[in-house]
Structure formats: C-alpha cells, structure tokens
C-alpha cells in the first residue's frame, strides 16, 4: 500500500547558544491511499488516516551554512473507523523514529 501524506508541524527553539540549539515540536498528518495491491487484487480505500507526532531535537552548526542534527520523535496513528485496509500502522499505532542528518541554510 502506498500512501500520500500532508503534514502540519510547529517547532519552537527553546535553547540556543553559540553553535548548539535545541527545539521541541508537535503536529499531525493526514494520509490517503494512492495505490494498493494484495496479490492480484487492487485495493481501493477513500478513508483518510490521521496521526499526531511530537519531537525534540538538537543541532550543532558545523559552519554558518550547515548543521548536524539529531531528532527523536514519537507518533501515533489513529485507526480509521471505516477503513477496510489493515496495515502495520493499524496493528502497531505507536511509532518511534530517530532522525539524523545535515541541515543546510541558504
């Protein structure tokens, strides 16, 4: 199953000193099924899937134009009441993600 999502998030930088900064964030996302297939049968589902997310992050600026960040987040996917499609998120609604990488500033 392939889903397309539209996220909305807010983040607040609560601490910043020299090259180091920290933030917290929260938001949500709405997903809908773009394409799904089970064996030879095409899956169709017009139900919207909702989720909420919360995160905390830490960033170290290596240079004025690039930073290295670490951002653990937890999300919860609500089970749709009218959906016939069962996914991993339906059975396991809590998800923990550890994001890390480089952030570039222009």
DSSP file (Angstrom, degrees, kcal/mol; ACC not computed):
  #  RESIDUE AA STRUCTURE BP1 BP2  ACC     N-H-->O    O-->H-N    N-H-->O    O-->H-N    TCO  KAPPA ALPHA  PHI   PSI    X-CA   Y-CA   Z-CA
    1    1 A X              0   0    0      0, 0.0     2,-0.5     0, 0.0    35,-0.3   0.000 360.0 360.0 360.0 133.3    0.0    0.0    0.0
    2    2 A X  E     -A   35   0A   0     33,-3.6    32,-3.2     2,-0.0    33,-1.5  -0.956 360.0-169.1-114.7 125.6    1.3    3.4   -0.9
    3    3 A X  E     -A   33   0A   0     -2,-0.5     2,-0.4    30,-0.3    30,-0.2  -0.846  14.7-148.0-115.0 149.8    0.1    6.5    1.0
    4    4 A X  E     -A   32   0A   0     28,-2.5    28,-2.1    -2,-0.3     2,-0.3  -0.965  22.9-161.6-112.8 133.1    0.4   10.2    0.3
    5    5 A X  E     -A   31   0A   0     -2,-0.4     2,-0.5    26,-0.2    26,-0.2  -0.886  18.9-156.1-122.1 149.3    0.6   12.4    3.4
    6    6 A X  E     -A   30   0A   0     24,-2.4    24,-1.6    -2,-0.3     2,-0.2  -0.946  24.4-163.3-119.9 106.5    0.1   16.1    4.2
    7    7 A X  E     -A   29   0A   0     -2,-0.5     2,-0.3    22,-0.2    22,-0.2  -0.563  14.3-169.4 -92.7 155.8    1.9   17.1    7.4
    8    8 A X  E     +A   28   0A   0     20,-2.6    20,-2.4    -2,-0.2     2,-0.3  -0.941  19.8 166.8-140.0 118.9    1.5   20.2    9.5
    9    9 A X  E     -A   27   0A   0     -2,-0.3     2,-0.4    18,-0.2    18,-0.2  -0.964  22.8-159.1-136.5 149.2    4.1   20.8   12.2
   10   10 A X  E     -A   26   0A   0     16,-2.7    16,-2.1    -2,-0.3     2,-0.4  -0.987  12.8-169.6-124.4 138.2    5.2   23.6   14.6
   11   11 A X  E     -A   25   0A   0     -2,-0.4     2,-0.4    14,-0.2    14,-0.2  -0.968   6.8-160.5-129.3 146.8    8.6   23.8   16.2
   12   12 A X  E     -A   24   0A   0     12,-2.9    12,-1.9    -2,-0.4     2,-0.9  -0.985  14.3-143.2-129.2 120.3    9.9   26.0   18.9
   13   13 A X  E     +A   23   0A   0     -2,-0.4    10,-0.3    10,-0.2     3,-0.1  -0.740  25.6 172.9 -80.9 108.4   13.6   26.6   19.5
   14   14 A X  E     +     0   0A   0      8,-1.0     2,-0.3    -2,-0.9     9,-0.2   0.565  62.7  30.8 -97.5 -10.0   13.7   26.8   23.3
   15   15 A X  E     +A   22   0A   0      7,-1.5     7,-2.7     2,-0.0     2,-0.3  -0.968  58.8 165.5-151.4 133.2   17.5   27.0   23.7
   16   16 A X  E     +A   21   0A   0     -2,-0.3     2,-0.3     5,-0.2     5,-0.2  -0.957   2.3 164.0-150.3 127.7   20.3   28.4   21.6
   17   17 A X  E >   -A   20   0A   0      3,-3.0     3,-2.7    -2,-0.3     2,-0.2  -0.942  63.4 -52.6-148.8 122.0   23.9   29.1   22.5
   18   18 A X  T 3  S-     0   0    0     -2,-0.3     0, 0.0     1,-0.3     0, 0.0  -0.300 124.7 -12.4  50.1-111.1   26.8   29.7   20.1
   19   19 A X  T 3  S+     0   0    0     -2,-0.2    42,-2.8    -3,-0.1     2,-0.4   0.484 121.9  82.2 -97.3  -4.7   26.7   26.7   17.7
   20   20 A X  E <   +AB  17  60A   0     -3,-2.7    -3,-3.0    40,-0.2     2,-0.3  -0.843  50.4 168.8-109.0 137.4   24.3   24.5   19.6
   21   21 A X  E     -AB  16  59A   0     38,-2.3    38,-2.8    -2,-0.4     2,-0.3  -0.983  14.1-160.4-143.3 155.9   20.5   24.7   19.6
   22   22 A X  E     +AB  15  58A   0     -7,-2.7    -7,-1.5    -2,-0.3    -8,-1.0  -0.976  12.6 176.0-135.9 148.6   17.5   22.6   20.9
   23   23 A X  E     -AB  13  57A   0     34,-1.9    34,-2.7    -2,-0.3     2,-0.3  -0.954  19.5-146.1-146.2 162.9   13.9   22.5   20.0
   24   24 A X  E     -AB  12  56A   0    -12,-1.9   -12,-2.9    -2,-0.3     2,-0.3  -0.939  22.8-178.2-125.9 154.9   10.6   20.8   20.6
   25   25 A X  E     -AB  11  55A   0     30,-2.3    30,-2.4    -2,-0.3     2,-0.3  -0.978  11.7-177.5-150.4 161.6    7.8   20.2   18.0
   26   26 A X  E     +AB  10  54A   0    -16,-2.1   -16,-2.7    -2,-0.3     2,-0.3  -0.980  20.5 122.9-154.8 159.4    4.4   18.8   17.5
   27   27 A X  E     -AB   9  53A   0     26,-2.0    26,-2.3    -2,-0.3     2,-0.3  -0.975  37.2-110.9 174.5-161.1    1.9   18.4   14.7
   28   28 A X  E     -AB   8  52A   0    -20,-2.4   -20,-2.6    -2,-0.3     2,-0.3  -0.925  12.6-145.1-153.0 174.6   -0.2   16.0   12.7
   29   29 A X  E     -AB   7  51A   0     22,-2.2    22,-1.9    -2,-0.3     2,-0.5  -0.997   5.6-149.1-150.0 146.5   -0.6   14.4    9.3
   30   30 A X  E     -AB   6  50A   0    -24,-1.6   -24,-2.4    -2,-0.3     2,-0.3  -0.984  21.7-171.1-116.5 124.6   -3.4   13.2    7.1
   31   31 A X  E     -AB   5  49A   0     18,-3.2    18,-3.0    -2,-0.5     2,-0.3  -0.859   6.2-172.6-114.4 149.2   -2.7   10.3    4.8
   32   32 A X  E     -A    4   0A   0    -28,-2.1   -28,-2.5    -2,-0.3     2,-0.4  -0.992  33.5-101.5-138.9 150.7   -4.7    8.8    2.0
   33   33 A X  E     +A    3   0A   0     14,-0.5   -30,-0.3    12,-0.5    12,-0.2  -0.534  34.7 173.8 -74.1 122.3   -4.2    5.6   -0.1
   34   34 A X  E    S-     0   0A   0    -32,-3.2     2,-0.3    -2,-0.4   -31,-0.2   0.853  70.5  -6.3 -92.3 -45.6   -2.7    6.3   -3.5
   35   35 A X  E     +A    2   0A   0    -33,-1.5   -33,-3.6     9,-0.0    -1,-0.4  -0.979  64.1 172.2-153.7 137.1   -2.2    2.7   -4.7
   36   36 A X  E     -E   43   0B   0      7,-0.5     7,-2.9    -2,-0.3     2,-0.3  -0.996   4.4-178.3-148.2 145.2   -2.5   -0.7   -3.0
   37   37 A X  E     -E   42   0B   0     -2,-0.3     2,-0.5     5,-0.3     5,-0.2  -0.992  10.7-169.4-146.0 134.2   -2.4   -4.3   -4.2
   38   38 A X  E >  S-E   41   0B   0      3,-2.9     3,-1.7    -2,-0.3     2,-0.5  -0.918  74.1 -49.1-124.1 101.9   -2.9   -7.5   -2.3
   39   39 A X  T 3  S-     0   0    0     -2,-0.5     0, 0.0     1,-0.3     0, 0.0  -0.626 123.0 -24.2  69.4-121.2   -1.8  -10.4   -4.6
   40   40 A X  T 3  S+     0   0    0     -2,-0.5     2,-0.5    -3,-0.1    -1,-0.3   0.374 119.2  98.1-100.4   2.3   -3.5   -9.7   -7.9
   41   41 A X  E <   -E   38   0B   0     -3,-1.7    -3,-2.9     1,-0.0     2,-0.3  -0.802  69.7-134.7 -99.3 128.1   -6.3   -7.7   -6.3
   42   42 A X  E     -E   37   0B   0     -2,-0.5     2,-0.4    -5,-0.2    -5,-0.3  -0.646  19.4-137.8 -79.9 133.7   -6.2   -3.9   -6.4
   43   43 A X  E     -E   36   0B   0     -7,-2.9    -7,-0.5    -2,-0.3     2,-0.4  -0.775  18.4-171.4 -94.8 132.9   -7.1   -2.2   -3.1
   44   44 A X        +     0   0    0     -2,-0.4     2,-0.3    -9,-0.1    40,-0.1  -0.993  13.7 159.2-124.7 131.5   -9.3    0.9   -3.0
   45   45 A X        -     0   0    0     -2,-0.4   -12,-0.5   -12,-0.2    38,-0.1  -0.913  21.7-174.1-153.6 120.4   -9.9    2.9    0.1
   46   46 A X        +     0   0    0     -2,-0.3     2,-0.2   -14,-0.1    37,-0.1   0.290  49.1 122.3 -97.9   8.8  -11.1    6.5    0.3
   47   47 A X        -     0   0    0     35,-0.1   -14,-0.5     1,-0.1     2,-0.3  -0.501  60.5-129.9 -74.8 137.1  -10.7    6.8    4.1
   48   48 A X        -     0   0    0     -2,-0.2     2,-0.5   -16,-0.1   -16,-0.2  -0.696  16.7-146.9 -84.9 140.6   -8.4    9.5    5.5
   49   49 A X  E     -B   31   0A   0    -18,-3.0   -18,-3.2    -2,-0.3     2,-0.3  -0.937  13.3-158.7-111.7 128.1   -5.8    8.3    8.0
   50   50 A X  E     +B   30   0A   0     -2,-0.5    28,-2.2    28,-0.4     2,-0.3  -0.791  13.6 172.1-109.3 147.7   -4.8   10.7   10.8
   51   51 A X  E     -BC  29  77A   0    -22,-1.9   -22,-2.2    -2,-0.3     2,-0.3  -0.984  18.4-147.3-148.0 158.1   -1.7   10.8   13.0
   52   52 A X  E     -BC  28  76A   0     24,-2.1    24,-2.3    -2,-0.3     2,-0.3  -0.907  15.9-167.0-122.9 154.5   -0.1   13.0   15.6
   53   53 A X  E     -BC  27  75A   0    -26,-2.3   -26,-2.0    -2,-0.3     2,-0.3  -0.992  10.2-172.2-143.5 147.8    3.6   13.5   16.2
   54   54 A X  E     +BC  26  74A   0     20,-2.3    20,-2.5    -2,-0.3     2,-0.3  -0.996  15.5 172.3-137.1 142.6    5.9   15.0   18.9
   55   55 A X  E     -BC  25  73A   0    -30,-2.4   -30,-2.3    -2,-0.3     2,-0.3  -0.940  22.8-155.8-145.5 166.6    9.6   15.5   18.7
   56   56 A X  E     -BC  24  72A   0     16,-1.8    16,-0.7    -2,-0.3     2,-0.3  -0.983  23.3-170.3-140.0 143.0   12.7   17.0   20.4
   57   57 A X  E     -BC  23  71A   0    -34,-2.7   -34,-1.9    -2,-0.3     2,-0.4  -0.945  18.3-159.9-141.4 159.1   15.8   17.9   18.5
   58   58 A X  E     -BC  22  70A   0     12,-2.3    12,-2.4    -2,-0.3     2,-0.4  -1.000  14.4-172.1-137.1 133.4   19.4   19.0   19.0
   59   59 A X  E     -BC  21  69A   0    -38,-2.8   -38,-2.3    -2,-0.4     2,-0.5  -0.988  11.6-163.8-133.6 139.0   21.6   20.7   16.3
   60   60 A X  E     -BC  20  68A   0      8,-2.8     8,-3.1    -2,-0.4     2,-0.7  -0.983  21.4-136.3-118.8 122.3   25.2   21.6   16.2
   61   61 A X  E     - C   0  67A   0    -42,-2.8     6,-0.3    -2,-0.5     3,-0.1  -0.682  19.3-177.2 -81.3 113.8   26.3   24.1   13.5
   62   62 A X  E    S-     0   0A   0      4,-1.2     2,-0.3    -2,-0.7     5,-0.2   0.882  77.1  -2.7 -73.0 -40.6   29.5   22.9   11.8
   63   63 A X  E >  S- C   0  66A   0      3,-2.1     3,-1.0    -3,-0.1    -1,-0.2  -0.872  86.9 -94.4-139.9 168.8   29.6   26.0    9.7
   64   64 A X  T 3  S+     0   0    0     -2,-0.3     3,-0.1     1,-0.2    -3,-0.0   0.744 126.5  40.4 -60.5 -20.4   27.3   29.0    9.3
   65   65 A X  T 3  S+     0   0    0      1,-0.2    40,-2.4    39,-0.1     2,-0.3   0.423 116.0  46.2-110.0  -0.5   25.6   27.2    6.3
   66   66 A X  E <   -CD  63 104A   0     -3,-1.0    -3,-2.1    38,-0.2    -4,-1.2  -0.995  57.3-177.2-146.7 139.5   25.5   23.6    7.6
   67   67 A X  E     -CD  61 103A   0     36,-2.6    36,-2.9    -2,-0.3     2,-0.5  -0.948  22.1-134.4-132.6 153.9   24.4   21.9   10.8
   68   68 A X  E     -CD  60 102A   0     -8,-3.1    -8,-2.8    -2,-0.3     2,-0.3  -0.931  32.9-172.1-106.1 127.6   24.4   18.3   12.1
   69   69 A X  E     -CD  59 101A   0     32,-2.7    32,-1.7    -2,-0.5     2,-0.4  -0.870  23.5-162.2-127.9 157.0   21.1   17.4   13.9
   70   70 A X  E     +CD  58 100A   0    -12,-2.4   -12,-2.3    -2,-0.3     2,-0.3  -0.996  16.7 175.5-133.5 126.8   19.6   14.6   15.9
   71   71 A X  E     -CD  57  99A   0     28,-3.6    28,-2.4    -2,-0.4     2,-0.3  -0.784   9.9-170.1-141.8  92.2   15.8   14.4   16.2
   72   72 A X  E     +CD  56  98A   0    -16,-0.7   -16,-1.8    -2,-0.3     2,-0.3  -0.623  17.9 179.0 -77.0 141.7   14.0   11.6   18.0
   73   73 A X  E     -CD  55  97A   0     24,-2.9    24,-2.7    -2,-0.3     2,-0.4  -0.987  21.1-152.3-143.3 153.8   10.2   11.6   17.5
   74   74 A X  E     -CD  54  96A   0    -20,-2.5   -20,-2.3    -2,-0.3     2,-0.3  -0.977  17.0-175.2-124.5 139.1    7.2    9.6   18.5
   75   75 A X  E     -CD  53  95A   0     20,-2.7    20,-2.5    -2,-0.4     2,-0.4  -0.937  14.4-152.0-134.0 157.1    4.0    9.4   16.5
   76   76 A X  E     -CD  52  94A   0    -24,-2.3   -24,-2.1    -2,-0.3     2,-0.6  -0.997   8.5-153.2-130.8 127.5    0.6    7.8   17.0
   77   77 A X  E     -C   51   0A   0     16,-1.9   -26,-0.2    -2,-0.4     2,-0.2  -0.894  16.5-137.2-103.8 119.6   -1.6    6.6   14.1
   78   78 A X        -     0   0    0    -28,-2.2     2,-0.5    -2,-0.6   -28,-0.4  -0.523  21.4-117.3 -75.5 139.6   -5.4    6.6   14.8
   79   79 A X        -     0   0    0     -2,-0.2     2,-0.1   -30,-0.1    -1,-0.1  -0.661  29.5-125.0 -78.2 122.2   -7.3    3.6   13.5
   80   80 A X        -     0   0    0     -2,-0.5     3,-0.3     1,-0.1   -31,-0.1  -0.434  10.4-143.3 -68.2 140.2   -9.8    4.7   10.9
   81   81 A X  S    S+     0   0    0      1,-0.2    -1,-0.1    -2,-0.1    -2,-0.0   0.813  95.3  34.3 -75.2 -30.0  -13.3    3.6   11.7
   82   82 A X  S    S+     0   0    0      2,-0.0     2,-0.3    -3,-0.0    -1,-0.2   0.353  87.8 117.4-109.9   6.9  -14.5    2.9    8.2
   83   83 A X        -     0   0    0     -3,-0.3   -38,-0.1     1,-0.1   -35,-0.0  -0.552  40.8-170.0 -80.1 137.9  -11.3    1.6    6.6
   84   84 A X        +     0   0    0     -2,-0.3     2,-0.6   -40,-0.1    -1,-0.1   0.519  63.8  93.1 -97.2  -9.6  -11.2   -2.0    5.3
   85   85 A X        -     0   0    0    -42,-0.0     2,-0.5     5,-0.0    -2,-0.1  -0.764  61.1-159.7 -90.9 122.3   -7.4   -1.9    4.7
   86   86 A X        +     0   0    0     -2,-0.6     2,-0.2     4,-0.0    -2,-0.0  -0.886  18.1 171.3-101.6 129.0   -5.3   -3.2    7.6
   87   87 A X     >  -     0   0    0     -2,-0.5     4,-1.5     1,-0.0     3,-0.3  -0.669  51.1 -91.7-124.8 179.9   -1.7   -2.1    7.6
   88   88 A X  H  > S+     0   0    0      1,-0.2     4,-2.4    -2,-0.2    -1,-0.0   0.876 126.7  54.8 -60.3 -38.1    1.3   -2.3   10.0
   89   89 A X  H  4 S+     0   0    0      1,-0.2    -1,-0.2     2,-0.2   -12,-0.2   0.791 102.4  56.8 -68.5 -27.9    0.2    1.1   11.4
   90   90 A X  H  4 S+     0   0    0     -3,-0.3     3,-0.3     1,-0.2    -1,-0.2   0.908 115.5  36.2 -66.9 -41.9   -3.3   -0.3   12.1
   91   91 A X  H  < S+     0   0    0     -4,-1.5     2,-0.4     1,-0.3    -2,-0.2   0.786 129.9  32.7 -81.9 -29.5   -1.9   -3.1   14.3
   92   92 A X     <  +     0   0    0     -4,-2.4    -1,-0.3    -5,-0.2    -2,-0.1  -0.766  67.4 172.6-128.9  83.6    1.0   -1.0   15.8
   93   93 A X        +     0   0    0     -2,-0.4   -16,-1.9    -3,-0.3     2,-0.4   0.755  57.5  77.7 -72.4 -25.0   -0.2    2.6   16.2
   94   94 A X  E     -D   76   0A   0    -18,-0.2     2,-0.4   -20,-0.0   -18,-0.2  -0.697  60.6-178.1 -86.7 136.5    2.9    3.9   18.1
   95   95 A X  E     -D   75   0A   0    -20,-2.5   -20,-2.7    -2,-0.4     2,-0.5  -0.999  14.2-159.3-136.8 133.2    6.0    4.6   16.1
   96   96 A X  E     -D   74   0A   0     -2,-0.4     2,-0.4   -22,-0.2   -22,-0.2  -0.951  14.2-176.8-111.7 129.4    9.4    5.8   17.2
   97   97 A X  E     -D   73   0A   0    -24,-2.7   -24,-2.9    -2,-0.5     2,-0.6  -0.975  16.5-157.1-127.4 139.1   11.7    7.4   14.7
   98   98 A X  E     -D   72   0A   0     -2,-0.4     2,-0.4   -26,-0.2   -26,-0.2  -0.913  17.4-168.6-117.3 103.5   15.3    8.6   15.2
   99   99 A X  E     +D   71   0A   0    -28,-2.4   -28,-3.6    -2,-0.6     2,-0.3  -0.732  13.0 163.2 -94.1 138.9   16.1   11.2   12.5
  100  100 A X  E     +D   70   0A   0     -2,-0.4     2,-0.3   -30,-0.2   -30,-0.2  -0.987  16.7  99.0-148.3 152.5   19.7   12.4   12.0
  101  101 A X  E     -D   69   0A   0    -32,-1.7   -32,-2.7    -2,-0.3     2,-0.4  -0.995  63.2 -51.8 164.1-164.3   21.4   14.3    9.2
  102  102 A X  E     -D   68   0A   0     -2,-0.3     2,-0.5   -34,-0.2   -34,-0.2  -0.848  36.1-155.9-108.2 142.5   22.7   17.5    7.9
  103  103 A X  E     -D   67   0A   0    -36,-2.9   -36,-2.6    -2,-0.4     2,-0.4  -0.982   9.9-153.3-119.5 128.2   20.7   20.7    7.6
  104  104 A X  E     -D   66   0A   0     -2,-0.5     2,-0.4   -38,-0.2   -38,-0.2  -0.839   2.8-154.4-105.8 138.3   21.7   23.3    5.1
  105  105 A X              0   0    0    -40,-2.4    -2,-0.0    -2,-0.4     0, 0.0  -0.923 360.0 360.0-113.6 133.6   21.0   27.1    5.4
  106  106 A X              0   0    0     -2,-0.4    -1,-0.1     0, 0.0   -41,-0.1   0.357 360.0 360.0-118.0 360.0   20.7   29.4    2.5
